[in-house]
Amino acid sequence: MSMMNNVTSFLKIRIKRLSLILALITLGLVALGCTGPAWGGWSGFTTDEGILYFGTMDGRVMAVNPDARSQKLPFPSENEWAFTIPTTGAPGAVCGPACVPASTQASIYATPVVIGDLVCVGVYAGDNGKLVAMDKLDPGYTEGVPLRSKGEWTYPGVVQSIGAIVGTPIVVEDTLYVGSSDGKLYVLDASYGEKKWEFDTGNKIWTSPAVEDGAIYVSNYDRKLFAVSRTDGSLLWEIELPTSIASSPVISGDIIYFGTFGRNLYAVAIADGSEKWKFEGDNWFWATPIVKDGVVYAGCLDHQIYALDAESGEKLWQFSTDAPIVSTPVLSENLLVVASESGTMYILESDSGDLVRTISIGYEVMAPLYAEENMVYAHTRNRCVYAVDVQSGDTVWEFCYSDIE
């Protein structure tokens, strides 16, 4: 019986490792466009002065006016545009679990960020990447060259590149922080794109950093979480986990929360990385958790959304969906909005997990949801954006960009 248990445990470990390898291969193939034009919808949204900005897997940044979309006006209408990111870097190869030829076609996994009059996006192009900052009202790039009169910039330069960017850049005051697949955390002047310093973690960074007070917190694929000084980039502390960190870290109070490929959601102390608690699900915690009013809401690939006490990790409630949860959920007033991978949106009472209603979008949702008042926006794999009124359950408008040049 003991030998049988050992064999069973061994097979389970091998299956989990194979699943991870397949997922990573899929991520690389999607970025290369090898899975066909139907793949899309990884970037989330940011808004500024009523305009939605998001990125696409065919290398475009789009500005969409919700008022124009609700009126079904032709695209582009006022303050709307679509800008194609210039080809990035030189041909190479993506070598991870498998080696496949790299394409210089730009793709965008990361959510754009607004910096004053600019919108900035991280680019994924094979094993190359860069940051591109463009005028948020009317991008002025000509043949891939930023228009300096509009304050546009590209880092590290028009013809240079760093490692591919998957995680969303973070802007705090006048500084931009971004992780790269070359293993480095880059810290730039947000207004001009000039590098202040960099920190080498030693392995791929596929998540967003988190910034709090005098430190930046960033994870890499080598199972490590680092705390780095904002002043000079010196290492404050680092910890190593049993498995790689899957989600971006989130800070609330004196605790950092993140999910792993080892089926655990962790809470560690911001001061030194010591473990406060961990909660085990039945699959990866890939979606970035959210924290509000002492509660952590964490979606899991085991189809569950968990509500946990932020201090103790005690489970307050859980709700079962029809498919894995990859998309980061959002709060809209007293409602928690969760999208499963199948395209079903669940509207839950945030304090109890009771179901208010379900809304079927009908297409896979992988990108983080975005909420503004009672409207929730979903970027789906069929290369469309859906605006859903969570109070009524109505889809107010949809915008599909696959045929827009």
N, C-alpha and C positions, 0 to 999 in steps of 0.2 A: 504493500500500500504506500509506504514511504517513497519507494522508487517511482511509482506511478505519479504521486504528487509532484515529485521533482521534475519528471518529464513534462507534466502538464504546465508547471510554472515556467519551465524553459521554453515551451512552445508559445506560451502567452507573451513572454518577453520578446521572442523572435518576431511574432506577429505585430506587436506594437512597434518594434524597430522598423519592420518592413512598411508599416502604415506611415511612419514618419518619413521614410525615404521617398515613398510614393507621393506624399504631400509636397515635399520639397521639390521633387521633379516637376510636379504639376505647377507649382509656383513659378519655377524657371520657364517652363514651356508657355505658360500664360503670358509671362512678361515678354517672351520672344515672339508671341503671336502665332505659335505653332499649333494652337488648338482651334484656330479658325476665327473668323471675324465676329462670331456670336459672343465671344468672351468679352466681358467688360465689367464695369461697375465696382472697382475697388476703392476709388477715392471717395472721401466724405466731402462735406460742404463747409464753407465758411461764408459769412455774410458781412456786407459793409454797405451802409446807406441803402438798405433794401434790396441789394443785388446778391444773388447766389453765385459763388465761384466753386468750381470743381474741376478735377482732371479726368482724362479718359485713357483707356488702354491703347488707343491709337495716337497718343502723344499730343493731345490738345488740351488747352485750358479754356474753359467756357464760362462766360458771364451771362447769367439768365435773370431776367426781370420777372418775378412772380406775378406782378400785375399784368404784364403783357401776356404771360402764359395763360392766366385765368381767362383773358379775353380772346385767346386763341389767335393772337396777331401773328403775322409772318415773322419768322426769325431771320435776321436780327432786327428787333425793334429798339426803342430808346434804351441806351446804356447796355445793350447786349452785344456780344461778340464771341467769336471762336478763333483762337490763336494756336497754330501748330508749332510745337517746340522744334527748334532746329535739330538736325541730326547730331548725335552726340558721340564723340570719341571715334576710335578706329575699330575695325573688325577684330574680334578676338574669339575666345571660347569661354563658356560658362562651365566650370568644373566644380561639381559638388558631388552628389551621389552619382551623377552621370555627366559626361562631357558632351555638349552639343554645340554646334556652331553658333556664335553670337551674332546678333543682328544689331545694327546701329539705330534701328527704329526706336524712337523714344516711347516709353510707356510711363504712366503716372499711377503709382499706387498711393502716394502720400496725398493728404489733404492740403490744398493751398493755404497760405497765411497772408493776411493783409498787413502791410507795413506802410503806414501813411498813405501816400498816393500810389503805392505799388502793391501788386499781388505777386507773391513769390511761391515757387513750386519746386519740389525735388524731383529729379528725373532718374528713371531706370532705363538703361539701354545696354542690354547684354551685361557685361561686367563693368560698364562705365556709367558714370552719373555726374550730375552737376546741379547747381541751383540756378534758376532763371527768375529774375525779378523784372516785371513788366508794368507799364502804366495800367492802372486798374480800370481806366475809362476807355483807353484807346492804345493798345500795345503798339509801340513804334519801331519794333525790330525790323531791320531791312537786311535780307539775306543772312539772317542769323546774328547780326551785330546789334547790340543794344543801343538805343538812342539816348545819348548822354544828356541831351537837353531836357529829356523827361526824367532824368535820374535813374534810368534803367541800368541794370548790371547783370553780369553772369559770373558765377564762381565755379571753377577757378579761372576761367577765361573762355574765349570763343572756341579755341581749338584744343584746350586742355580738358582733362576730366579727372574726377576722383572715382571712388567706387560707387556702384549703383546705390540709389537712395530708395528705401522702402518705407521707413518711418517718417511721420510728419514732422517738419521743423517746428521748433518752439521759439517764440519771440517774447522776450522779457525786456521791457524798457527799450534800450537802443541796441540790444544784442540778440543775435540769432544763434540757436544751438541745433545741430543736426548730426545724426549718426549715419555712417556710410558702410557699405559692404566691404570696404577695405579695412574695417576694424577701427576706424578713427572717429572720434567725436570732434567735429569742427565748430569753432566758435568765431563768428563773424560780426563785424559792424553791420547792423541791419540796414542802415541807410545807404551804404556805399558798397557793401559786399567785400570789404577788406578783411582778411583773416587776422584775428587777434592772437589765437593760439590753437593748438590741437592736442588731443590726448589719444594715445594708441592703446586700445583695449586688448589687442592681440587676436581678435577674431571678429567675424561678421556682426554688424549691428543692423538688425531688421526691425527695431522698435523705436518709438519716440523717446527722447529723454524727458525727465521731469526736473523742474527747477524750483527750489524753495530756499529763501533766504540766501545764504552764502555758498550753496552747493548745487551741483548738477548730479542727477542720478541717472545712470544709463546701464543697460544690460547688453551682453553680447551672446553669441551663439555657443560660447565656451562655458556656459552654465554660470556665468559670473554677473554680479551686480556691483557697480562701482559708485562711490561717492567722490566727486572731484570738486576742488575749490573753484568757485567762479572767478576768483581774483587772478590766479596764475596757472590754473590747470594742474596743480599738484594733487596727488592721490590722498584722500582723507581716510578711506577704508574700502575694503572689498570683501565680498563673501562669495562662496561657491556653493551652488545648489546641486542636488543629486541629478537633476535633468535641466535641460535648457529652458530659459524663460520665454514664454510664448507671447504674452501680452505686454503692452507698454505699462510702465509703472504709474501709479496714481498716488498722490500724497494728500492726506487729510490729517491735520493736527501734527502729531509727532510719529505718525506711522506711514509706511509705504506699502501699498498693496499691488500685487501682480500675480498673474497666473502662469503655470508651467505646462510643459509637455508631459510632466509626470503625474497629471491628474490632480494637482494640488493648487489651491489658491493660498498665497502666503501673505502674512502681515509681519513686517520687520520694523525694528526701531530706526527712526531716521538718524539717530545719534551715532549708532555703530553697526547697524545691520543685524543686530541680534534678533532671533526669531521670537515674535510675540505669540503667534499661533499659525496653524495651517489647517485648511479644510479640504478634505478629499472628496472629489466627485468621481464619476465613472468614465471620464474621458478628459481631454485637454481643456484647459481654460484659455482659449485663444483670444476671445473678445476682451477688450480692455474693460475692467470693472468700473463702476461709478459709485461714488460715496456721497451721501447726503443725510444730514440729521442723525448721524450715528449709525447709519445702516449702509452696508456694502451690497450692491446688486451686481451679481456676476453670472453671465451667460456661459454655458458650457456645451461642448460637443456631445454631451450625453443627453441632449434635448431639454435640459433643465435650466431654469433661471432660479438662482438661489438668492435669498435675502438673509444676510448674516449680520449679527451684532458686530459693529466695527471694533469694539474694544476686546471682546472675548472670542469672536469667531463662532459663537453659538448660532445655530440655524434658527431663524425666525419663521421662515416658510420657504416652500419651493413650489414651482409650477412647471408642469410638463408640457412641452410643445410637440409639434409633429415632426420636427427635424432638428439637426444640430444648429446651435447658435454661434455664428461667426461674427455677426454684426454687433457692435457696441450698442446697448439699449440707451434710451433717453428718458428723462422725467419731464412731464408736461403738467405743471401744477401738481395735483395729488395723484396723477396717473403715471404708471410706468409703462412705457411702450417698448415691446420686444418684437424683433423680427426673426423668424426662423429662416434657415437656408432655403426652404421651399418657397418662400414668398408670402407666408402667412404672418400677419401682424397681430399681436395680442395686446389688448389694452387691459391693464390690470390695476386694481387698487394698490397703491404703493405700500400701504401699511399692513395689508392682509394677504395680498396675492390673489384676491378674488377676481375672477374674470368679469370684465365689463362687456367687452365685445371682441370679436375677431373680424379682421379685414383681410380679404384675399387679394393680394397684388398679382399673384400668378407667376411671378418670375423670381429667380434666386436673388437673395439679398446677402451680400458679403460685406459691403461698405458700412461704416458706422452711420447710424441714424442721426438726424439733426432736427432739433426742435426749436420753434420760434412761436411763442404764445401757444395757441391751440393747434398750430400746423406742424406736422412732422413730415420731413422729406426723406425719401428712400431712393438711393441710386442702385439700380438693379443690373443683373448680368446681361439683359437684353439691350443694354445701352440706352436706357430710359431713366427719367427722373419722375417720381410720383409725389404729388403733394396731397397729403391726407389730413382731413380734419378729424382729430381724435375724439372730439366731443360728439360729432354726428356720425362718424364712421364713413363719411363720403370721401371719395377721391375727387378733389377739387379740380385738378388738372394733371395732365401727363405730358412729358416732353421727351421725344425720342430723337436722338442726334445722329443716328447711323447714316442718314442720307444728307446731312448738312456738311457742306464743304468748308 
